[in-house]
């Protein structure tokens, strides 16, 4: 088993340098990136590389910073791209790490008439992470889907007690060490199958981002018409979806607002 520590000063002892580019890059990637294929944007730094459509066919990437496969990137101003206005075409805004020219730069992929252009991720050649998908939907209209994922250092780290190291919904009294925890929230309206009715229809929710295992759920619901609290039940919880059903003490309303939170393994 090999062991190493870094960095150290110029004294020629122990684990001192010089250190290679790969050593520095790998160190930073291991510290900051949980998934090198997707995450990298630095949360709340400048304008977080937000992609917008300010006017016409212009796609704009705001200022921000990122870690792209272990390489730090920063842009202190807007970067604009002009998309080709072919209805139905897909584009993708990416950060591209180019090994040959030793740069990380913004780039636009496409057009692709079928689907979102694929990322290139070849170690030692080109490594791209996504920022947004662009779809031309008619005339100058542009639909933007945000694909940014933040570096792991901006995720929640916490202690936990339960009965499984991976399944957060398993009951128990074992204390687990700090680990990355994904937190997700949502608000949705559930309806009742006609009046009077005490139990709502059941709806299925897909998490914005999948957990690696089953999370634990919290929630409350509010009956719009009567202004009273109801009871919410979460069922069929998986790493990607769950179901919601509500019960209210009276049958005077046709809907409830449900507010949910999920905590689970990253």
GROMACS elastic network, one bead per residue, 0.5 to 0.9 nm:
[ bonds ]
;  ai    aj funct       b0    kb
    4    15     6  0.65154   500
    5     8     6  0.80896   500
    5    14     6  0.89269   500
    5    15     6  0.61264   500
    5    16     6  0.85277   500
    6    15     6  0.66290   500
    6    16     6  0.71748   500
    6    17     6  0.80679   500
    6    19     6  0.85800   500
    6    27     6  0.89330   500
    7    15     6  0.77108   500
    7    16     6  0.66947   500
    7    17     6  0.71354   500
    7    19     6  0.81039   500
    8    11     6  0.79255   500
    8    14     6  0.85399   500
    8    15     6  0.67400   500
    8    17     6  0.66880   500
    9    12     6  0.83922   500
    9    16     6  0.61460   500
    9    17     6  0.73418   500
   10    13     6  0.84962   500
   10    16     6  0.64512   500
   10    17     6  0.68500   500
   10    18     6  0.81171   500
   11    14     6  0.85716   500
   11    16     6  0.66847   500
   11    17     6  0.86195   500
   12    15     6  0.83146   500
   12    16     6  0.61294   500
   12    17     6  0.78884   500
   13    16     6  0.60015   500
   16    19     6  0.80213   500
   17    20     6  0.83596   500
   19    22     6  0.82112   500
   19    23     6  0.62295   500
   19    24     6  0.70213   500
   20    23     6  0.52059   500
   20    24     6  0.65882   500
   20    25     6  0.86951   500
   21    24     6  0.53412   500
   21    25     6  0.61095   500
   21    26     6  0.85264   500
   22    25     6  0.50522   500
   22    26     6  0.58758   500
   22    27     6  0.83845   500
   23    26     6  0.52588   500
   23    27     6  0.61127   500
   23    28     6  0.87331   500
   24    27     6  0.51722   500
   24    28     6  0.63241   500
   24    29     6  0.86393   500
   24    70     6  0.79408   500
   24    71     6  0.89140   500
   25    28     6  0.53152   500
   25    29     6  0.61173   500
   25    30     6  0.86170   500
   25    69     6  0.74497   500
   25    71     6  0.61028   500
   26    29     6  0.50801   500
   26    30     6  0.60833   500
   26    31     6  0.86035   500
   26    69     6  0.80767   500
   26    70     6  0.60424   500
   27    30     6  0.53250   500
   27    31     6  0.63297   500
   27    32     6  0.87594   500
   27    70     6  0.74340   500
   28    31     6  0.51525   500
   28    32     6  0.60381   500
   28    33     6  0.78928   500
   28    67     6  0.83719   500
   28    69     6  0.84824   500
   28    70     6  0.50809   500
   28    71     6  0.75658   500
   28    72     6  0.87514   500
   29    32     6  0.53911   500
   29    33     6  0.51894   500
   29    34     6  0.80926   500
   29    36     6  0.73822   500
   29    67     6  0.76337   500
   29    68     6  0.81272   500
   29    69     6  0.58846   500
   29    71     6  0.76984   500
   30    33     6  0.58740   500
   30    34     6  0.73050   500
   30    70     6  0.77659   500
   31    34     6  0.81768   500
   31    70     6  0.88807   500
   31   152     6  0.83308   500
   31   153     6  0.80272   500
   32    40     6  0.80365   500
   32    67     6  0.76584   500
   32    70     6  0.78917   500
   32   151     6  0.57871   500
   32   152     6  0.56250   500
   32   153     6  0.57777   500
   32   154     6  0.89536   500
   33    36     6  0.57993   500
   33    38     6  0.89342   500
   33    39     6  0.64549   500
   33    40     6  0.65887   500
   33    67     6  0.77189   500
   33    68     6  0.87380   500
   33    69     6  0.77352   500
   33    70     6  0.77046   500
   33   150     6  0.85710   500
   33   151     6  0.53526   500
   33   152     6  0.54141   500
   33   153     6  0.77310   500
   34    38     6  0.88837   500
   34    39     6  0.72016   500
   34   151     6  0.71380   500
   34   152     6  0.55770   500
   34   153     6  0.88324   500
   35    38     6  0.58239   500
   35    39     6  0.57598   500
   35    40     6  0.84563   500
   35   151     6  0.84647   500
   35   152     6  0.83175   500
   36    39     6  0.59670   500
   36    40     6  0.73905   500
   36    68     6  0.74247   500
   36    69     6  0.55215   500
   36    70     6  0.81793   500
   36   129     6  0.80711   500
   37    40     6  0.88087   500
   37    68     6  0.89320   500
   37    69     6  0.78311   500
   37   121     6  0.75279   500
   37   127     6  0.82964   500
   37   128     6  0.76789   500
   37   129     6  0.62035   500
   37   130     6  0.87170   500
   38   128     6  0.85085   500
   38   129     6  0.53921   500
   38   130     6  0.65831   500
   38   147     6  0.86395   500
   38   148     6  0.78425   500
   38   149     6  0.62983   500
   38   150     6  0.85216   500
   39    66     6  0.87808   500
   39    67     6  0.80966   500
   39    68     6  0.80368   500
   39    69     6  0.89061   500
   39   129     6  0.72042   500
   39   130     6  0.83758   500
   39   148     6  0.71428   500
   39   150     6  0.51600   500
   39   151     6  0.53556   500
   39   152     6  0.75986   500
   40    65     6  0.85464   500
   40    66     6  0.50788   500
   40    68     6  0.56636   500
   40    69     6  0.77229   500
   40    70     6  0.87662   500
   40   129     6  0.75675   500
   40   148     6  0.79261   500
   40   149     6  0.62785   500
   40   150     6  0.52508   500
   40   152     6  0.81246   500
   41    45     6  0.87290   500
   41    48     6  0.67064   500
   41    49     6  0.73787   500
   41    64     6  0.78694   500
   41    65     6  0.61711   500
   41    67     6  0.64144   500
   41    68     6  0.82184   500
   41   131     6  0.84689   500
   41   148     6  0.65655   500
   41   149     6  0.60769   500
   41   151     6  0.58500   500
   42    45     6  0.58262   500
   42    48     6  0.63685   500
   42    49     6  0.86534   500
   42    64     6  0.73154   500
   42    65     6  0.55545   500
   42    66     6  0.51241   500
   42    67     6  0.74319   500
   42   149     6  0.86951   500
   42   150     6  0.57118   500
   42   151     6  0.60297   500
   42   153     6  0.87730   500
   42   154     6  0.76399   500
   43    46     6  0.87161   500
   43    47     6  0.86212   500
   43    48     6  0.59175   500
   43    64     6  0.86849   500
   43    65     6  0.84246   500
   43    66     6  0.87305   500
   43   149     6  0.88649   500
   43   150     6  0.60021   500
   43   151     6  0.76175   500
   43   154     6  0.66078   500
   44    47     6  0.64578   500
   44    48     6  0.55997   500
   44    64     6  0.81649   500
   45    48     6  0.54581   500
   45    49     6  0.86727   500
   45    63     6  0.83782   500
   45    64     6  0.55850   500
   45    65     6  0.63430   500
   45    66     6  0.89204   500
   46    49     6  0.80456   500
   46    62     6  0.83963   500
   46    63     6  0.58469   500
   46    65     6  0.74902   500
   46    75     6  0.88873   500
   46    76     6  0.76037   500
   47    50     6  0.63512   500
   47    62     6  0.58136   500
   47    63     6  0.51180   500
   47    64     6  0.51851   500
   47    65     6  0.85449   500
   48    62     6  0.70272   500
   48    63     6  0.64076   500
   48    65     6  0.65526   500
   48    66     6  0.83508   500
   48   148     6  0.89292   500
   49    61     6  0.55671   500
   49    63     6  0.52577   500
   49    65     6  0.69606   500
   49    66     6  0.84047   500
   49    75     6  0.81938   500
   49    78     6  0.86852   500
   49   131     6  0.76714   500
   49   148     6  0.83381   500
   50    60     6  0.80402   500
   50    61     6  0.56302   500
   50    62     6  0.52137   500
   50    63     6  0.76134   500
   50    64     6  0.80580   500
   50   131     6  0.78356   500
   50   132     6  0.85687   500
   50   146     6  0.79995   500
   50   148     6  0.81989   500
   51    59     6  0.69332   500
   51    60     6  0.55292   500
   51    62     6  0.63974   500
   51    93     6  0.80929   500
   51   131     6  0.72791   500
   51   132     6  0.65810   500
   51   144     6  0.76400   500
   51   145     6  0.88152   500
   51   146     6  0.72914   500
   52    58     6  0.84454   500
   52    59     6  0.58645   500
   52    60     6  0.52143   500
   52    61     6  0.65780   500
   52    62     6  0.79579   500
   52   144     6  0.71702   500
   53    56     6  0.74354   500
   53    57     6  0.73006   500
   53    58     6  0.57773   500
   53    60     6  0.60094   500
   53    61     6  0.89634   500
   53   141     6  0.89407   500
   53   142     6  0.70148   500
   53   143     6  0.84343   500
   53   144     6  0.78301   500
   54    57     6  0.84829   500
   54    58     6  0.65038   500
   54    59     6  0.69968   500
   54    60     6  0.68723   500
   55    58     6  0.57879   500
   55    59     6  0.80900   500
   55   140     6  0.86205   500
   56    59     6  0.86422   500
   56    82     6  0.89555   500
   56   140     6  0.54382   500
   56   141     6  0.74886   500
   56   142     6  0.84668   500
   57    81     6  0.83586   500
   57    82     6  0.57380   500
   57    83     6  0.57274   500
   57    84     6  0.75420   500
   57    85     6  0.69478   500
   57   140     6  0.58273   500
   57   141     6  0.76976   500
   57   142     6  0.73718   500
   58    80     6  0.64484   500
   58    81     6  0.57442   500
   58    83     6  0.65179   500
   59    79     6  0.84538   500
   59    80     6  0.56783   500
   59    81     6  0.50834   500
   59    82     6  0.61881   500
   59    83     6  0.69874   500
   59    93     6  0.89073   500
   59   134     6  0.85210   500
   59   142     6  0.86193   500
   60    78     6  0.65038   500
   60    79     6  0.57067   500
   60    81     6  0.63042   500
   60    82     6  0.87699   500
   61    64     6  0.88228   500
   61    77     6  0.85078   500
   61    78     6  0.56309   500
   61    79     6  0.51592   500
   61    80     6  0.63148   500
   61    81     6  0.83292   500
   61    93     6  0.84625   500
   61   106     6  0.84714   500
   61   131     6  0.89004   500
   62    75     6  0.80564   500
   62    76     6  0.82882   500
   62    77     6  0.63186   500
   62    79     6  0.65686   500
   62    80     6  0.87127   500
   63    74     6  0.76773   500
   63    75     6  0.51066   500
   63    78     6  0.55289   500
   63    79     6  0.78280   500
   64    73     6  0.83915   500
   64    74     6  0.58913   500
   64    75     6  0.54530   500
   64    76     6  0.64589   500
   64    77     6  0.79486   500
   65    72     6  0.74634   500
   65    73     6  0.54340   500
   65    75     6  0.62911   500
   65    76     6  0.84008   500
   66    71     6  0.81268   500
   66    72     6  0.59391   500
   66    73     6  0.51043   500
   66    74     6  0.65426   500
   66    95     6  0.87254   500
   66   150     6  0.82843   500
   66   151     6  0.78818   500
   67    70     6  0.56493   500
   67    71     6  0.52831   500
   67    73     6  0.60157   500
   67    74     6  0.89108   500
   67   151     6  0.73839   500
   68    71     6  0.50316   500
   68    72     6  0.64353   500
   68    73     6  0.71095   500
   68    95     6  0.72796   500
   68    96     6  0.77445   500
   68    97     6  0.66836   500
   68   104     6  0.75188   500
   68   127     6  0.77873   500
   68   128     6  0.76171   500
   68   129     6  0.70269   500
   69    72     6  0.85672   500
   69    97     6  0.77129   500
   69   127     6  0.72124   500
   69   128     6  0.85161   500
   69   129     6  0.85535   500
   71    97     6  0.79038   500
   71   103     6  0.89186   500
   71   104     6  0.76000   500
   72   104     6  0.81775   500
   73    95     6  0.88529   500
   73   103     6  0.88971   500
   73   104     6  0.63883   500
   73   105     6  0.78838   500
   75    78     6  0.76897   500
   75    79     6  0.83195   500
   79   106     6  0.80635   500
   81   107     6  0.85560   500
   81   108     6  0.74480   500
   82    85     6  0.88844   500
   83    86     6  0.87349   500
   83    91     6  0.79394   500
   83   108     6  0.86401   500
   83   110     6  0.89879   500
   83   111     6  0.83346   500
   83   134     6  0.88929   500
   83   136     6  0.86287   500
   84    89     6  0.83964   500
   84   111     6  0.75188   500
   84   136     6  0.85994   500
   85    88     6  0.88557   500
   85    89     6  0.78413   500
   85   136     6  0.64916   500
   85   138     6  0.81677   500
   85   139     6  0.73495   500
   85   140     6  0.68888   500
   85   141     6  0.88416   500
   85   142     6  0.89096   500
   86    89     6  0.57233   500
   86   111     6  0.84734   500
   86   113     6  0.86724   500
   86   136     6  0.65377   500
   86   137     6  0.85512   500
   86   138     6  0.79898   500
   86   139     6  0.84695   500
   87    90     6  0.89286   500
   87   113     6  0.86743   500
   87   135     6  0.80939   500
   87   136     6  0.50625   500
   87   137     6  0.54753   500
   87   138     6  0.52393   500
   87   139     6  0.72630   500
   87   141     6  0.89965   500
   88   112     6  0.85744   500
   88   113     6  0.60728   500
   88   114     6  0.79722   500
   88   135     6  0.64881   500
   88   136     6  0.53312   500
   88   137     6  0.57721   500
   88   138     6  0.76136   500
   89   110     6  0.79375   500
   89   111     6  0.56175   500
   89   112     6  0.54148   500
   89   114     6  0.72104   500
   89   115     6  0.78909   500
   89   116     6  0.87527   500
   89   134     6  0.82458   500
   89   135     6  0.58848   500
   89   136     6  0.55658   500
   89   137     6  0.80342   500
   90   109     6  0.85619   500
   90   110     6  0.64065   500
   90   111     6  0.54552   500
   90   112     6  0.50189   500
   90   113     6  0.60814   500
   90   114     6  0.72792   500
   90   115     6  0.60366   500
   90   116     6  0.54489   500
   90   117     6  0.70165   500
   90   133     6  0.71733   500
   90   134     6  0.56033   500
   90   136     6  0.66548   500
   91   108     6  0.66978   500
   91   109     6  0.53946   500
   91   111     6  0.52549   500
   91   112     6  0.65665   500
   91   115     6  0.85587   500
   91   116     6  0.62816   500
   91   117     6  0.63531   500
   91   132     6  0.85439   500
   91   133     6  0.59197   500
   91   135     6  0.63915   500
   91   136     6  0.84451   500
   92   107     6  0.82693   500
   92   108     6  0.55517   500
   92   110     6  0.66865   500
   92   111     6  0.84491   500
   92   116     6  0.66329   500
   92   117     6  0.62591   500
   92   118     6  0.84457   500
   92   119     6  0.88197   500
   92   130     6  0.72857   500
   92   131     6  0.75624   500
   92   132     6  0.57685   500
   92   134     6  0.57071   500
   92   135     6  0.86960   500
   93   106     6  0.71745   500
   93   107     6  0.58886   500
   93   109     6  0.64177   500
   93   129     6  0.88487   500
   93   130     6  0.63126   500
   93   131     6  0.54695   500
   93   132     6  0.52146   500
   93   133     6  0.64233   500
   93   134     6  0.76307   500
   94   105     6  0.83875   500
   94   106     6  0.58032   500
   94   107     6  0.54022   500
   94   108     6  0.62617   500
   94   109     6  0.75287   500
   94   119     6  0.81760   500
   94   128     6  0.61398   500
   94   129     6  0.55616   500
   94   131     6  0.52790   500
   94   132     6  0.71735   500
   95   104     6  0.66228   500
   95   105     6  0.56379   500
   95   107     6  0.61835   500
   95   108     6  0.87699   500
   95   127     6  0.82860   500
   95   128     6  0.55138   500
   95   129     6  0.54760   500
   95   130     6  0.65774   500
   95   131     6  0.72326   500
   96   103     6  0.80088   500
   96   104     6  0.53641   500
   96   105     6  0.53955   500
   96   106     6  0.61312   500
   96   107     6  0.65684   500
   96   120     6  0.86426   500
   96   126     6  0.68823   500
   96   127     6  0.57701   500
   96   129     6  0.67964   500
   96   130     6  0.89608   500
   97   102     6  0.75066   500
   97   103     6  0.59006   500
   97   105     6  0.67531   500
   97   125     6  0.82977   500
   97   126     6  0.56464   500
   97   128     6  0.61412   500
   97   129     6  0.86863   500
   98   101     6  0.58462   500
   98   102     6  0.56806   500
   98   103     6  0.54501   500
   98   104     6  0.62300   500
   98   105     6  0.81937   500
   98   124     6  0.84003   500
   98   125     6  0.63158   500
   98   127     6  0.67674   500
   98   128     6  0.87043   500
   99   103     6  0.69599   500
   99   104     6  0.87539   500
   99   123     6  0.86848   500
   99   124     6  0.59914   500
   99   125     6  0.52307   500
   99   126     6  0.61672   500
   99   127     6  0.83347   500
  100   103     6  0.81878   500
  100   124     6  0.83864   500
  100   125     6  0.67846   500
  100   126     6  0.83623   500
  108   111     6  0.89141   500
  109   112     6  0.83542   500
  109   116     6  0.87898   500
  109   117     6  0.62011   500
  109   118     6  0.82597   500
  109   119     6  0.85171   500
  110   113     6  0.85902   500
  110   116     6  0.81164   500
  110   117     6  0.60335   500
  111   116     6  0.87412   500
  111   117     6  0.76379   500
  112   115     6  0.61009   500
  112   116     6  0.67593   500
  112   117     6  0.61823   500
  113   116     6  0.85770   500
  114   117     6  0.87278   500
  115   118     6  0.86726   500
  116   133     6  0.66627   500
  116   134     6  0.80553   500
  116   135     6  0.84600   500
  117   133     6  0.85617   500
  119   127     6  0.80038   500
  119   128     6  0.58737   500
  119   129     6  0.70604   500
  119   130     6  0.75299   500
  120   126     6  0.63993   500
  120   127     6  0.58950   500
  120   128     6  0.56939   500
  120   129     6  0.84904   500
  121   125     6  0.80617   500
  121   126     6  0.58383   500
  121   128     6  0.58275   500
  121   129     6  0.82771   500
  122   125     6  0.54840   500
  122   126     6  0.52873   500
  122   127     6  0.58225   500
  122   128     6  0.87864   500
  123   126     6  0.64753   500
  123   127     6  0.66050   500
  124   127     6  0.81166   500
  129   148     6  0.85326   500
  130   133     6  0.80189   500
  130   146     6  0.88360   500
  130   147     6  0.58732   500
  130   148     6  0.63505   500
  130   149     6  0.82485   500
  131   145     6  0.87542   500
  131   146     6  0.63759   500
  131   149     6  0.78868   500
  132   144     6  0.65459   500
  132   145     6  0.54591   500
  132   148     6  0.67432   500
  133   143     6  0.81264   500
  133   144     6  0.57351   500
  133   145     6  0.50517   500
  133   146     6  0.66755   500
  133   147     6  0.69358   500
  134   142     6  0.67136   500
  134   143     6  0.57615   500
  134   145     6  0.65862   500
  135   141     6  0.86588   500
  135   142     6  0.57781   500
  135   143     6  0.50557   500
  135   144     6  0.65699   500
  135   145     6  0.84227   500
  136   139     6  0.79338   500
  136   140     6  0.75777   500
  136   141     6  0.62168   500
  136   143     6  0.63694   500
  137   140     6  0.80048   500
  137   141     6  0.56977   500
  137   142     6  0.59072   500
  137   143     6  0.66811   500
  138   141     6  0.53498   500
  138   142     6  0.75499   500
  139   142     6  0.85035   500
  150   153     6  0.81838   500
  150   154     6  0.66571   500
  150   155     6  0.79515   500
  151   154     6  0.59287   500
  151   155     6  0.75230   500
  152   155     6  0.52153   500
  152   156     6  0.84894   500
  152   180     6  0.79554   500
  153   156     6  0.80757   500
  153   157     6  0.87372   500
  155   180     6  0.66014   500
  155   181     6  0.69122   500
  155   182     6  0.68338   500
  155   183     6  0.84631   500
  155   266     6  0.86413   500
  156   179     6  0.82884   500
  156   180     6  0.58698   500
  156   181     6  0.52308   500
  156   182     6  0.64635   500
  156   183     6  0.74168   500
  157   178     6  0.60801   500
  157   179     6  0.53940   500
  157   181     6  0.57087   500
  157   182     6  0.86493   500
  158   177     6  0.79323   500
  158   179     6  0.58899   500
  158   180     6  0.69059   500
  158   181     6  0.67529   500
  159   175     6  0.74889   500
  159   176     6  0.61761   500
  159   177     6  0.57132   500
  159   179     6  0.69644   500
  160   168     6  0.85298   500
  160   174     6  0.83108   500
  160   175     6  0.59682   500
  160   176     6  0.53716   500
  160   177     6  0.71776   500
  160   178     6  0.74454   500
  160   179     6  0.85638   500
  161   164     6  0.86958   500
  161   168     6  0.86697   500
  161   171     6  0.82614   500
  161   172     6  0.68917   500
  161   173     6  0.57103   500
  161   174     6  0.53681   500
  161   176     6  0.60102   500
  162   165     6  0.77951   500
  162   167     6  0.86845   500
  162   168     6  0.69143   500
  162   169     6  0.77645   500
  162   170     6  0.60381   500
  162   173     6  0.51293   500
  162   174     6  0.53551   500
  162   175     6  0.67991   500
  162   176     6  0.78544   500
  163   166     6  0.89940   500
  163   167     6  0.79698   500
  163   168     6  0.79191   500
  163   169     6  0.82361   500
  163   170     6  0.50347   500
  163   173     6  0.63556   500
  163   174     6  0.59964   500
  163   175     6  0.87176   500
  164   167     6  0.53274   500
  164   168     6  0.66454   500
  164   169     6  0.81104   500
  164   170     6  0.57512   500
  164   171     6  0.76345   500
  164   172     6  0.76147   500
  164   174     6  0.80190   500
  164   176     6  0.88455   500
  165   168     6  0.74442   500
  165   170     6  0.89588   500
  165   174     6  0.88594   500
  165   176     6  0.69254   500
  166   170     6  0.88213   500
  166   212     6  0.80888   500
  166   213     6  0.62028   500
  166   214     6  0.77505   500
  166   264     6  0.85611   500
  166   265     6  0.66922   500
  167   170     6  0.58037   500
  167   212     6  0.88889   500
  167   213     6  0.56064   500
  167   214     6  0.51202   500
  167   215     6  0.66652   500
  167   216     6  0.85076   500
  167   264     6  0.78510   500
  167   265     6  0.77092   500
  168   171     6  0.79602   500
  168   213     6  0.76067   500
  168   214     6  0.59766   500
  168   215     6  0.50167   500
  168   216     6  0.55591   500
  168   263     6  0.78120   500
  168   264     6  0.59680   500
  168   265     6  0.72613   500
  169   214     6  0.63253   500
  169   215     6  0.58295   500
  169   217     6  0.81701   500
  169   264     6  0.85660   500
  170   214     6  0.88330   500
  170   216     6  0.86263   500
  172   175     6  0.88508   500
  176   179     6  0.82425   500
  178   181     6  0.88991   500
  179   265     6  0.79832   500
  179   266     6  0.83654   500
  180   264     6  0.87901   500
  180   265     6  0.65911   500
  180   266     6  0.55583   500
  181   263     6  0.66525   500
  181   264     6  0.56163   500
  181   266     6  0.50895   500
  182   209     6  0.88389   500
  182   211     6  0.71612   500
  182   215     6  0.88794   500
  182   262     6  0.80328   500
  182   263     6  0.58357   500
  182   264     6  0.54204   500
  182   265     6  0.59241   500
  183   261     6  0.72532   500
  183   262     6  0.57711   500
  183   264     6  0.67291   500
  183   265     6  0.88798   500
  183   266     6  0.86858   500
  184   207     6  0.75168   500
  184   208     6  0.75869   500
  184   209     6  0.80709   500
  184   260     6  0.83779   500
  184   261     6  0.57296   500
  184   262     6  0.52514   500
  184   263     6  0.67136   500
  184   264     6  0.87615   500
  185   207     6  0.87060   500
  185   208     6  0.89299   500
  185   259     6  0.75950   500
  185   260     6  0.56767   500
  185   262     6  0.64289   500
  186   207     6  0.88242   500
  186   258     6  0.81989   500
  186   259     6  0.58798   500
  186   260     6  0.53384   500
  186   261     6  0.65931   500
  186   262     6  0.89534   500
  187   257     6  0.69712   500
  187   258     6  0.55714   500
  187   260     6  0.63390   500
  188   205     6  0.89875   500
  188   256     6  0.83983   500
  188   257     6  0.58156   500
  188   258     6  0.52860   500
  188   259     6  0.67020   500
  188   260     6  0.84269   500
  189   221     6  0.89856   500
  189   255     6  0.65430   500
  189   256     6  0.55748   500
  189   258     6  0.59679   500
  189   259     6  0.89002   500
  190   200     6  0.65687   500
  190   201     6  0.67618   500
  190   202     6  0.76186   500
  190   203     6  0.72410   500
  190   244     6  0.80498   500
  190   245     6  0.75359   500
  190   246     6  0.75153   500
  190   254     6  0.85552   500
  190   255     6  0.55135   500
  190   256     6  0.53611   500
  190   257     6  0.64766   500
  190   258     6  0.71327   500
  191   194     6  0.85502   500
  191   200     6  0.56197   500
  191   201     6  0.59690   500
  191   202     6  0.85629   500
  191   246     6  0.88300   500
  191   253     6  0.87382   500
  191   254     6  0.56156   500
  191   256     6  0.64515   500
  191   257     6  0.89650   500
  192   195     6  0.73442   500
  192   196     6  0.85569   500
  192   197     6  0.62801   500
  192   198     6  0.75768   500
  192   199     6  0.65356   500
  192   201     6  0.56215   500
  192   246     6  0.87136   500
  192   251     6  0.89068   500
  192   253     6  0.77590   500
  192   254     6  0.51254   500
  192   255     6  0.58537   500
  192   256     6  0.83031   500
  193   196     6  0.84016   500
  193   197     6  0.66282   500
  193   199     6  0.81063   500
  193   200     6  0.65055   500
  193   201     6  0.63572   500
  193   254     6  0.76291   500
  194   197     6  0.62912   500
  194   253     6  0.89728   500
  194   254     6  0.67708   500
  195   198     6  0.85068   500
  195   251     6  0.63039   500
  195   252     6  0.68431   500
  195   253     6  0.73129   500
  195   254     6  0.68540   500
  196   250     6  0.81817   500
  196   252     6  0.65206   500
  196   253     6  0.80901   500
  196   254     6  0.86123   500
  197   200     6  0.73327   500
  197   247     6  0.88709   500
  197   248     6  0.84669   500
  197   250     6  0.79225   500
  197   251     6  0.50792   500
  197   252     6  0.80226   500
  197   253     6  0.84150   500
  197   254     6  0.82778   500
  198   246     6  0.81618   500
  198   247     6  0.54788   500
  198   248     6  0.52723   500
  198   249     6  0.65544   500
  198   250     6  0.63324   500
  198   251     6  0.53858   500
  198   252     6  0.88769   500
  199   202     6  0.89609   500
  199   245     6  0.72665   500
  199   246     6  0.57639   500
  199   248     6  0.67094   500
  199   251     6  0.87593   500
  200   244     6  0.89384   500
  200   245     6  0.57654   500
  200   246     6  0.52089   500
  200   247     6  0.63903   500
  200   248     6  0.83811   500
  200   254     6  0.85746   500
  200   255     6  0.78295   500
  200   256     6  0.84362   500
  201   244     6  0.84092   500
  201   245     6  0.62753   500
  201   246     6  0.77648   500
  202   243     6  0.65683   500
  202   244     6  0.55774   500
  202   246     6  0.79503   500
  203   242     6  0.85281   500
  203   243     6  0.55437   500
  203   244     6  0.54488   500
  203   245     6  0.68915   500
  204   241     6  0.69149   500
  204   242     6  0.57673   500
  204   244     6  0.64538   500
  205   240     6  0.86109   500
  205   241     6  0.55396   500
  205   242     6  0.54944   500
  205   243     6  0.60897   500
  205   244     6  0.76619   500
  206   209     6  0.83006   500
  206   210     6  0.83571   500
  206   240     6  0.58351   500
  206   242     6  0.67187   500
  206   243     6  0.88949   500
  207   210     6  0.59734   500
  207   211     6  0.82331   500
  207   239     6  0.81138   500
  207   240     6  0.55251   500
  207   241     6  0.57598   500
  207   242     6  0.80315   500
  207   262     6  0.88131   500
  208   240     6  0.83639   500
  209   240     6  0.74212   500
  210   213     6  0.84183   500
  210   239     6  0.57385   500
  210   241     6  0.81885   500
  210   266     6  0.84804   500
  211   214     6  0.68790   500
  211   215     6  0.71369   500
  211   238     6  0.85184   500
  211   240     6  0.64758   500
  211   263     6  0.88702   500
  211   264     6  0.62278   500
  211   265     6  0.58450   500
  211   266     6  0.57258   500
  212   215     6  0.87225   500
  212   239     6  0.61857   500
  212   240     6  0.87286   500
  212   264     6  0.77694   500
  212   265     6  0.56538   500
  212   266     6  0.58593   500
  213   238     6  0.72440   500
  213   240     6  0.86004   500
  213   264     6  0.70302   500
  213   265     6  0.61161   500
  213   266     6  0.82713   500
  214   237     6  0.67520   500
  214   238     6  0.51758   500
  214   240     6  0.82505   500
  214   264     6  0.65234   500
  214   265     6  0.76369   500
  215   237     6  0.76767   500
  215   238     6  0.74866   500
  215   239     6  0.66821   500
  215   262     6  0.60925   500
  215   263     6  0.53324   500
  215   265     6  0.68060   500
  216   237     6  0.85384   500
  216   261     6  0.84447   500
  216   262     6  0.56914   500
  216   263     6  0.54335   500
  216   264     6  0.62439   500
  217   234     6  0.72763   500
  217   237     6  0.85041   500
  217   260     6  0.71682   500
  217   261     6  0.58352   500
  217   263     6  0.66736   500
  217   264     6  0.87970   500
  218   234     6  0.84770   500
  218   259     6  0.84642   500
  218   260     6  0.57287   500
  218   261     6  0.51238   500
  218   262     6  0.63759   500
  218   263     6  0.85195   500
  219   231     6  0.88734   500
  219   232     6  0.67234   500
  219   233     6  0.82775   500
  219   234     6  0.84846   500
  219   258     6  0.70728   500
  219   259     6  0.54529   500
  219   261     6  0.61049   500
  219   262     6  0.87386   500
  220   229     6  0.77454   500
  220   230     6  0.73733   500
  220   231     6  0.67388   500
  220   232     6  0.59528   500
  220   257     6  0.83870   500
  220   258     6  0.58211   500
  220   259     6  0.54514   500
  220   260     6  0.67016   500
  221   228     6  0.87854   500
  221   229     6  0.60147   500
  221   230     6  0.54107   500
  221   231     6  0.63500   500
  221   232     6  0.61024   500
  221   246     6  0.75579   500
  221   256     6  0.62124   500
  221   257     6  0.53217   500
  221   259     6  0.60923   500
  221   260     6  0.86076   500
  222   226     6  0.88711   500
  222   227     6  0.67722   500
  222   228     6  0.59116   500
  222   230     6  0.58307   500
  222   231     6  0.85650   500
  222   255     6  0.88625   500
  222   256     6  0.54303   500
  222   257     6  0.51588   500
  222   258     6  0.65453   500
  222   259     6  0.85110   500
  223   226     6  0.58517   500
  223   227     6  0.53536   500
  223   228     6  0.52162   500
  223   229     6  0.59230   500
  223   230     6  0.63580   500
  223   248     6  0.75577   500
  223   253     6  0.68744   500
  223   254     6  0.85480   500
  223   255     6  0.65405   500
  223   257     6  0.64894   500
  223   258     6  0.89227   500
  224   227     6  0.52864   500
  224   228     6  0.74282   500
  224   253     6  0.69591   500
  224   254     6  0.83231   500
  224   255     6  0.65599   500
  224   256     6  0.57638   500
  224   257     6  0.69820   500
  225   228     6  0.81987   500
  225   252     6  0.71259   500
  225   253     6  0.52292   500
  225   254     6  0.77328   500
  225   255     6  0.78180   500
  225   256     6  0.84472   500
  226   229     6  0.88602   500
  226   250     6  0.85915   500
  226   252     6  0.68177   500
  226   253     6  0.65937   500
  228   248     6  0.84521   500
  228   249     6  0.89155   500
  229   248     6  0.75097   500
  229   249     6  0.87382   500
  229   256     6  0.89502   500
  230   246     6  0.68588   500
  230   247     6  0.59329   500
  230   249     6  0.69272   500
  230   256     6  0.78886   500
  231   245     6  0.85945   500
  231   246     6  0.55890   500
  231   247     6  0.51743   500
  231   248     6  0.62608   500
  231   249     6  0.86032   500
  232   244     6  0.69786   500
  232   245     6  0.59835   500
  232   247     6  0.64969   500
  232   248     6  0.88003   500
  232   258     6  0.74603   500
  233   243     6  0.81134   500
  233   244     6  0.57942   500
  233   245     6  0.52999   500
  233   246     6  0.60595   500
  233   247     6  0.81479   500
  234   237     6  0.71337   500
  234   242     6  0.67180   500
  234   243     6  0.55386   500
  234   245     6  0.67104   500
  234   246     6  0.89009   500
  235   242     6  0.60884   500
  235   243     6  0.50770   500
  235   244     6  0.65431   500
  235   245     6  0.80963   500
  236   241     6  0.77128   500
  236   242     6  0.53301   500
  236   243     6  0.59018   500
  236   244     6  0.89596   500
  237   240     6  0.79166   500
  237   241     6  0.60389   500
  237   243     6  0.68802   500
  238   241     6  0.53473   500
  238   242     6  0.61781   500
  239   242     6  0.83961   500
  239   264     6  0.83903   500
  244   258     6  0.85197   500
  246   256     6  0.77376   500
  246   258     6  0.83915   500
  247   250     6  0.88709   500
  248   251     6  0.69754   500
  248   253     6  0.89660   500
  248   256     6  0.87348   500
  250   253     6  0.80202   500
  251   254     6  0.80150   500
  253   256     6  0.77920   500
